[in-house]
Amino acid sequence: MAITQELPILDTPARATARPLSPSKAREILQSKKPEWLKIRPPGGESYTRIKGLLRERGLHTVCEEAHCPNVSECWASGTATFMLGGDTCTRACRFCAVKTARIPPPLDPKEPHHVAESIAALQLKYVVLTSVDRDDLKDGGANHFAETIREIKRLDPSIAVEALVPDFRGDTEAVKIIVDSGLDVYAHNIETVKRLQYRVRDPRAAYEQSLGTLRFAKEYARANGRELYTKSAVMLGLGETDAELSEAFDDLRTYDVDVLTLGQYLRPSLSHLPVERFPTPDDFIRYGKEAESKGFLYVASGPMVRSSYKAAELFLKGKVSQRREHAIQTS
Protein backbone atom coordinates (compact mmCIF):
# COMPACT_ATOMS: atom_id res chain seq x y z
CA MET A 1 0.00 0.00 0.00
CA ALA A 2 1.59 3.26 -1.11
CA ILE A 3 1.46 6.20 1.26
CA THR A 4 1.36 8.74 -1.55
CA GLN A 5 -2.05 7.44 -2.59
CA GLU A 6 -3.46 8.13 0.87
CA LEU A 7 -1.93 11.42 2.00
CA PRO A 8 -3.05 14.90 0.93
CA ILE A 9 -0.54 17.10 -0.84
CA LEU A 10 0.82 19.78 1.49
CA ASP A 11 -0.88 23.13 1.08
CA THR A 12 2.13 25.09 -0.14
CA PRO A 13 2.42 27.67 -2.93
CA ALA A 14 3.08 26.22 -6.37
CA ARG A 15 6.71 26.60 -7.45
CA ALA A 16 8.81 25.44 -10.33
CA THR A 17 10.74 22.28 -9.55
CA ALA A 18 14.50 22.55 -9.96
CA ARG A 19 15.60 20.19 -12.72
CA PRO A 20 18.44 17.66 -12.21
CA LEU A 21 21.97 18.47 -13.31
CA SER A 22 23.62 15.84 -15.52
CA PRO A 23 27.01 14.44 -14.37
CA SER A 24 28.67 15.92 -17.47
CA LYS A 25 27.21 19.33 -16.71
CA ALA A 26 28.16 19.01 -13.04
CA ARG A 27 31.78 18.30 -13.97
CA GLU A 28 31.95 21.67 -15.73
CA ILE A 29 31.39 23.40 -12.37
CA LEU A 30 34.60 23.63 -10.42
CA GLN A 31 34.91 22.35 -6.86
CA SER A 32 34.32 25.11 -4.32
CA LYS A 33 37.07 25.84 -1.83
CA LYS A 34 36.07 24.79 1.67
CA PRO A 35 36.11 27.47 4.37
CA GLU A 36 38.31 27.09 7.44
CA TRP A 37 35.49 25.83 9.68
CA LEU A 38 35.14 22.74 7.49
CA LYS A 39 38.72 21.56 7.85
CA ILE A 40 38.61 18.05 9.33
CA ARG A 41 41.03 16.74 11.94
CA PRO A 42 42.26 13.14 11.45
CA PRO A 43 40.34 10.72 13.71
CA GLY A 44 42.10 9.23 16.72
CA GLY A 45 41.88 8.38 20.39
CA GLU A 46 41.71 5.19 22.46
CA SER A 47 38.06 4.35 21.72
CA TYR A 48 38.51 5.01 18.01
CA THR A 49 41.55 2.73 17.82
CA ARG A 50 39.88 -0.05 19.83
CA ILE A 51 36.64 -0.06 17.83
CA LYS A 52 38.43 0.19 14.48
CA GLY A 53 40.58 -2.81 15.42
CA LEU A 54 37.55 -4.89 16.40
CA LEU A 55 35.73 -3.95 13.20
CA ARG A 56 38.66 -5.02 11.06
CA GLU A 57 38.90 -8.33 12.92
CA ARG A 58 35.24 -9.03 12.11
CA GLY A 59 35.39 -7.74 8.55
CA LEU A 60 32.84 -4.99 9.19
CA HIS A 61 32.79 -1.44 7.91
CA THR A 62 30.77 1.40 9.36
CA VAL A 63 29.16 4.30 7.54
CA CYS A 64 31.22 6.48 9.88
CA GLU A 65 34.40 5.38 8.09
CA GLU A 66 33.05 4.90 4.56
CA ALA A 67 31.58 8.42 4.50
CA HIS A 68 34.67 9.93 6.14
CA CYS A 69 32.45 11.40 8.83
CA PRO A 70 34.19 14.24 10.72
CA ASN A 71 32.56 13.17 13.99
CA VAL A 72 33.73 9.55 14.04
CA SER A 73 36.10 9.90 17.01
CA GLU A 74 33.49 11.71 19.13
CA CYS A 75 30.73 9.25 18.30
CA TRP A 76 32.79 6.12 18.91
CA ALA A 77 34.08 7.58 22.20
CA SER A 78 30.47 8.05 23.36
CA GLY A 79 29.50 4.47 22.40
CA THR A 80 27.65 5.11 19.15
CA ALA A 81 28.26 3.92 15.58
CA THR A 82 26.39 3.55 12.28
CA PHE A 83 26.30 0.29 10.31
CA MET A 84 25.26 -0.23 6.70
CA LEU A 85 23.00 -3.19 5.87
CA GLY A 86 22.01 -4.81 2.60
CA GLY A 87 25.27 -4.47 0.72
CA ASP A 88 27.15 -1.53 -0.75
CA THR A 89 25.16 -1.09 -3.98
CA CYS A 90 22.01 1.04 -4.21
CA THR A 91 19.17 0.78 -6.72
CA ARG A 92 18.81 4.57 -6.76
CA ALA A 93 21.09 7.32 -8.01
CA CYS A 94 20.67 10.39 -5.82
CA ARG A 95 22.85 13.22 -7.11
CA PHE A 96 24.47 14.00 -3.76
CA CYS A 97 25.49 10.46 -2.85
CA ALA A 98 28.70 8.58 -3.67
CA VAL A 99 27.32 5.05 -3.11
CA LYS A 100 27.59 2.92 -6.25
CA THR A 101 24.36 1.97 -8.03
CA ALA A 102 22.90 -0.92 -10.02
CA ARG A 103 19.45 -1.97 -11.18
CA ILE A 104 19.86 -5.36 -9.48
CA PRO A 105 22.48 -5.38 -6.69
CA PRO A 106 23.98 -8.61 -5.30
CA PRO A 107 21.64 -10.71 -3.12
CA LEU A 108 21.36 -10.10 0.61
CA ASP A 109 23.65 -11.99 2.97
CA PRO A 110 21.36 -14.12 5.21
CA LYS A 111 24.09 -14.26 7.89
CA GLU A 112 24.43 -10.47 8.09
CA PRO A 113 21.78 -9.81 10.79
CA HIS A 114 23.44 -12.16 13.30
CA HIS A 115 26.96 -11.14 12.32
CA VAL A 116 26.22 -7.42 12.76
CA ALA A 117 24.33 -7.95 16.03
CA GLU A 118 27.09 -10.11 17.47
CA SER A 119 29.70 -7.50 16.56
CA ILE A 120 27.68 -4.66 18.08
CA ALA A 121 27.36 -6.58 21.35
CA ALA A 122 31.12 -7.28 21.36
CA LEU A 123 31.88 -3.61 20.77
CA GLN A 124 29.78 -2.74 23.85
CA LEU A 125 28.00 0.05 22.01
CA LYS A 126 25.09 1.79 23.74
CA TYR A 127 23.40 3.47 20.78
CA VAL A 128 23.47 2.00 17.28
CA VAL A 129 22.27 3.46 14.00
CA LEU A 130 21.44 0.97 11.26
CA THR A 131 21.04 2.25 7.73
CA SER A 132 20.95 0.67 4.30
CA VAL A 133 21.07 1.30 0.61
CA ASP A 134 17.74 1.38 -1.24
CA ARG A 135 16.75 -2.09 -2.42
CA ASP A 136 13.89 -1.46 -4.85
CA ASP A 137 14.77 -4.81 -6.45
CA LEU A 138 13.29 -6.60 -3.43
CA LYS A 139 9.55 -6.94 -2.88
CA ASP A 140 9.78 -5.64 0.71
CA GLY A 141 12.54 -3.15 -0.05
CA GLY A 142 14.78 -4.99 2.40
CA ALA A 143 12.48 -4.32 5.37
CA ASN A 144 12.53 -7.88 6.71
CA HIS A 145 16.33 -8.01 6.58
CA PHE A 146 16.46 -4.73 8.49
CA ALA A 147 13.93 -5.95 11.06
CA GLU A 148 15.74 -9.26 11.58
CA THR A 149 18.94 -7.37 12.38
CA ILE A 150 17.16 -5.17 14.95
CA ARG A 151 15.54 -8.18 16.64
CA GLU A 152 18.89 -9.97 16.81
CA ILE A 153 20.57 -6.92 18.39
CA LYS A 154 17.81 -6.70 21.01
CA ARG A 155 18.02 -10.44 21.67
CA LEU A 156 21.75 -10.27 22.41
CA ASP A 157 21.56 -7.04 24.43
CA PRO A 158 18.14 -5.49 25.14
CA SER A 159 19.77 -2.39 26.66
CA ILE A 160 21.14 -1.18 23.30
CA ALA A 161 19.10 1.67 21.81
CA VAL A 162 18.56 1.13 18.08
CA GLU A 163 17.86 3.83 15.51
CA ALA A 164 16.86 2.67 12.03
CA LEU A 165 17.69 5.17 9.28
CA VAL A 166 15.56 3.57 6.61
CA PRO A 167 14.68 4.15 2.93
CA ASP A 168 11.21 5.35 1.96
CA PHE A 169 10.25 1.84 0.73
CA ARG A 170 8.47 3.66 -2.14
CA GLY A 171 5.72 4.56 0.32
CA ASP A 172 4.84 0.93 1.15
CA THR A 173 3.15 1.03 4.56
CA GLU A 174 3.50 -2.74 4.99
CA ALA A 175 7.29 -2.35 4.88
CA VAL A 176 7.09 0.48 7.43
CA LYS A 177 5.04 -1.78 9.72
CA ILE A 178 7.72 -4.48 9.52
CA ILE A 179 10.35 -1.99 10.73
CA VAL A 180 8.18 -0.63 13.55
CA ASP A 181 7.23 -4.13 14.73
CA SER A 182 10.92 -5.06 15.05
CA GLY A 183 11.20 -3.24 18.38
CA LEU A 184 13.41 -0.34 17.31
CA ASP A 185 13.61 2.83 19.41
CA VAL A 186 13.96 5.56 16.76
CA TYR A 187 12.55 5.59 13.23
CA ALA A 188 14.61 7.88 10.99
CA HIS A 189 14.25 8.83 7.35
CA ASN A 190 15.82 11.87 5.68
CA ILE A 191 13.97 14.31 3.44
CA GLU A 192 17.50 15.51 2.49
CA THR A 193 16.51 18.92 1.07
CA VAL A 194 13.66 21.39 0.64
CA LYS A 195 10.60 20.62 -1.44
CA ARG A 196 11.62 22.57 -4.59
CA LEU A 197 14.98 20.79 -4.86
CA GLN A 198 13.78 17.21 -4.36
CA TYR A 199 13.81 16.27 -8.05
CA ARG A 200 17.18 17.94 -8.60
CA VAL A 201 18.87 16.31 -5.60
CA ARG A 202 17.21 12.92 -5.08
CA ASP A 203 16.39 9.95 -7.30
CA PRO A 204 13.07 10.42 -9.19
CA ARG A 205 11.52 7.57 -7.19
CA ALA A 206 11.85 9.63 -4.02
CA ALA A 207 9.22 12.24 -3.20
CA TYR A 208 8.81 14.88 -0.52
CA GLU A 209 5.32 13.90 0.66
CA GLN A 210 6.18 10.22 0.36
CA SER A 211 9.13 10.65 2.74
CA LEU A 212 7.11 12.73 5.20
CA GLY A 213 4.28 10.23 5.00
CA THR A 214 6.44 7.28 6.01
CA LEU A 215 7.64 9.19 9.09
CA ARG A 216 4.11 10.02 10.22
CA PHE A 217 2.77 6.56 9.45
CA ALA A 218 5.53 4.94 11.52
CA LYS A 219 4.64 7.03 14.56
CA GLU A 220 0.88 6.60 14.18
CA TYR A 221 1.18 2.84 13.65
CA ALA A 222 3.38 2.47 16.74
CA ARG A 223 0.99 4.57 18.82
CA ALA A 224 -1.99 2.54 17.64
CA ASN A 225 -0.17 -0.54 18.96
CA GLY A 226 0.57 0.95 22.36
CA ARG A 227 4.13 2.15 21.70
CA GLU A 228 5.72 5.59 21.66
CA LEU A 229 8.23 5.88 18.84
CA TYR A 230 10.61 8.78 18.21
CA THR A 231 10.98 9.96 14.61
CA LYS A 232 13.93 11.80 13.10
CA SER A 233 14.93 13.44 9.81
CA ALA A 234 17.77 15.46 8.29
CA VAL A 235 18.29 18.30 5.82
CA MET A 236 21.53 19.17 4.00
CA LEU A 237 22.35 22.84 3.48
CA GLY A 238 24.26 24.31 0.56
CA LEU A 239 22.25 22.89 -2.33
CA GLY A 240 20.56 26.14 -3.36
CA GLU A 241 17.78 26.32 -0.77
CA THR A 242 16.50 29.66 0.52
CA ASP A 243 15.82 30.62 4.13
CA ALA A 244 12.09 30.73 3.39
CA GLU A 245 12.20 27.21 1.94
CA LEU A 246 14.08 25.92 4.98
CA SER A 247 11.46 27.45 7.27
CA GLU A 248 8.76 25.75 5.22
CA ALA A 249 10.56 22.40 5.52
CA PHE A 250 10.76 22.81 9.31
CA ASP A 251 7.01 23.48 9.39
CA ASP A 252 6.27 20.48 7.18
CA LEU A 253 8.34 18.13 9.35
CA ARG A 254 6.49 19.29 12.46
CA THR A 255 3.15 18.96 10.68
CA TYR A 256 4.08 15.31 10.16
CA ASP A 257 5.03 15.03 13.86
CA VAL A 258 8.80 14.52 13.43
CA ASP A 259 10.61 14.79 16.80
CA VAL A 260 14.30 15.30 15.99
CA LEU A 261 16.02 17.20 13.17
CA THR A 262 19.66 17.43 12.11
CA LEU A 263 21.02 20.17 9.84
CA GLY A 264 24.45 19.91 8.24
CA GLN A 265 26.58 21.11 5.34
CA TYR A 266 26.39 19.29 1.99
CA LEU A 267 29.86 18.39 0.75
CA ARG A 268 30.38 17.34 -2.87
CA PRO A 269 31.72 13.76 -3.12
CA SER A 270 33.13 14.23 -6.64
CA LEU A 271 32.94 16.49 -9.68
CA SER A 272 30.17 14.27 -11.06
CA HIS A 273 27.91 15.19 -8.14
CA LEU A 274 25.93 18.33 -7.47
CA PRO A 275 28.11 21.37 -6.79
CA VAL A 276 27.98 23.19 -3.45
CA GLU A 277 25.96 26.36 -3.91
CA ARG A 278 26.99 27.98 -0.63
CA PHE A 279 28.69 27.42 2.71
CA PRO A 280 26.49 28.73 5.53
CA THR A 281 28.63 29.99 8.42
CA PRO A 282 28.56 28.43 11.90
CA ASP A 283 26.47 31.43 13.00
CA ASP A 284 23.99 30.69 10.21
CA PHE A 285 23.64 27.13 11.48
CA ILE A 286 23.00 28.42 15.00
CA ARG A 287 20.28 30.70 13.62
CA TYR A 288 18.66 27.88 11.62
CA GLY A 289 18.83 25.61 14.66
CA LYS A 290 17.10 28.14 16.88
CA GLU A 291 14.39 28.70 14.30
CA ALA A 292 13.79 24.94 14.01
CA GLU A 293 13.66 24.58 17.80
CA SER A 294 11.00 27.28 17.93
CA LYS A 295 8.81 25.09 15.71
CA GLY A 296 8.52 22.48 18.49
CA PHE A 297 11.09 19.77 17.72
CA LEU A 298 12.20 17.81 20.80
CA TYR A 299 15.80 18.32 19.70
CA VAL A 300 17.71 19.97 16.84
CA ALA A 301 21.39 19.38 16.03
CA SER A 302 22.61 22.09 13.65
CA GLY A 303 26.16 22.75 12.52
CA PRO A 304 28.47 22.51 9.49
CA MET A 305 29.86 19.14 10.61
CA VAL A 306 26.55 17.66 11.74
CA ARG A 307 25.44 14.52 9.89
CA SER A 308 22.12 12.65 10.06
CA SER A 309 23.71 10.14 12.45
CA TYR A 310 25.18 12.63 14.88
CA LYS A 311 26.52 12.13 18.39
CA ALA A 312 24.59 14.95 20.09
CA ALA A 313 21.24 13.87 18.66
CA GLU A 314 21.97 10.25 19.49
CA LEU A 315 22.92 11.09 23.08
CA PHE A 316 19.67 13.03 23.45
CA LEU A 317 17.62 10.16 22.05
CA LYS A 318 19.51 7.61 24.15
CA GLY A 319 18.50 9.58 27.24
CA LYS A 320 14.88 9.73 26.11
CA VAL A 321 14.78 5.99 25.43
CA SER A 322 16.27 5.25 28.87
CA GLN A 323 13.68 7.49 30.57
CA ARG A 324 10.89 5.78 28.69
CA ARG A 325 12.14 2.32 29.72
CA GLU A 326 12.44 3.34 33.37
CA HIS A 327 8.90 4.74 33.32
CA ALA A 328 7.59 1.52 31.77
CA ILE A 329 9.26 -0.54 34.54
CA GLN A 330 7.87 1.70 37.30
CA THR A 331 4.31 1.57 35.93
CA SER A 332 4.30 -2.15 35.15
Phi, psi and omega in degrees: 000123185269129181298323184296342177277348185251333188266143176287151176289139180300142181277079180237154181301143179292137181216152176294140177273132179291128184280152180297156177254126180292153178304322180293321178290322179298323182294338179286343181266119185294153177294132178284144177284130182286140175288167185302324184289355178254008177288129187259132175279143177300139180293153179185186181109162184297312181296319180300313181296317181295312183292321179298320178297317179294322179296318180294321179300324184263004177068028181254151177230136179262157174298328180307317181278313185299324181269004182052046183297132181289348185257012189300318181296316179298313183295313181295325179293332181268003177085030177233151177200159181241128182244140178266131179249161170080015179096183184246015182236125186259149177274355179247166183227069177293144191274006176249352193252139183266358181294137181291156187233156175198151179294320178230099179290171176302155180295159178294150175271111183296341180272351186299315181306313180290320182297315179294314181298317180297320180292320179297318178296319181293328180283349179059040177283151181254333180222123184238135172253125174253132175226177181202163169287164171286137179235068179292348178285345181260144183302321182263007180067014182088009184297318182293324177296317177300309183296321179298321178296316180298315180298322181291321176299313182293327179293319182283327179205094183297343182283344181289129174276131184242124172253132177251112176266095194255162172291181178273353180053027181055030177079014182283108182292334178294322177293320178298319178300318180301317180294313182297321181290350182287343180096018178294168181255328182224128177257116183239140174205132188265130173280344173072313183207180182287168187300315184299329186265003183305310185292328179287323189265319187257167175298146182302339179282348175273153179208146184301304181294328178297316179295312179299321181296322179294324179295314180291319180298319180301315181292316182293322179294317178298315181298320179296339179254021173079021180236143172263127183235130176277141177241152189212146177214174184216150176229133174269141177251149179107014182256005180111007180288154175258164177299320180296321179291323176298315179301320178296319179296320177300315180298317181297317179298320178289325176301326179267016170064034176282136187271319189233139181228138172241140179235126181214170182279132171285131176239131186287120181292326180201174179291345178277350181263171181303137178287157174281125181276330181197162176240092176303142181284164175305324177294324176299316180296322176298317180296315179296321179297317179294320178298315180297318178301324181293343179281345177112010175297147175295324181204143176229126172252118185225122179181158181305324183267359182291136174240168185301325174260091188239140186308311185298316179294321180293320177297319178299312182293324177300318178296318179296317179297317179298317178299318181296320180294318180297320178296320180296321179294317182293327183266357182277000000 
